[in-house]
Amino acid sequence: EFANADVTAARLEAAGFTAIETSLEAAPTTLASEADYREFVTTVIYHAHLERLPSAELKRAFIDRVTGLSAQEDPPFTLDYWRLNLAARKP
């Protein structure tokens, strides 16, 4: 689960933390090439999903489609990455 800033702050407060500061920071990540993008999404992002597909052909078709769609974006091969920043004190 990737909790947002408000959920994270509430969880920190429930755990007894004070002086809680949380925020989200946009950090889009553009991969250098189609090959880099394909390798990253295959091994990091879609690894668990690909395990559920019954054949190598379906896995390849899925990654081909995802990579093709990303190639059409501006900028191409960019991941919509967000960083969760947090600071808190435990009294």
C-alpha positions, 0 to 999 in steps of 0.5 A, spaced: 500 500 500 502 506 498 498 511 503 498 518 502 500 524 506 494 524 510 493 517 511 501 517 513 500 523 518 494 519 521 498 513 522 504 516 525 499 520 530 496 514 532 502 511 533 504 516 538 508 521 534 508 528 534 510 534 530 508 530 524 509 533 517 508 529 511 507 531 504 507 528 497 512 531 492 512 529 484 518 526 482 516 523 475 522 519 472 524 518 465 528 512 463 533 513 457 530 509 452 525 504 450 529 498 452 530 501 459 523 502 460 521 495 458 526 492 462 524 496 468 516 495 468 518 488 466 522 487 472 519 492 477 512 494 476 509 489 472 513 483 475 507 480 479 502 481 474 506 478 469 507 471 473 499 470 473 499 470 465 499 463 463 504 464 457 510 468 455 507 470 448 501 473 453 507 476 457 510 479 451 504 482 448 502 485 455 509 489 455 509 491 448 502 494 449 504 498 455 511 500 452 507 502 446 503 506 450 508 510 453 512 511 447 506 516 445 506 520 451 510 526 452 515 525 454 515 518 452 518 513 457 516 517 463 513 514 470 508 518 474 512 517 481 511 520 487 515 521 493 512 521 500 516 525 505 515 525 512 518 527 519 515 526 526 518 525 533 517 520 538 516 523 545 
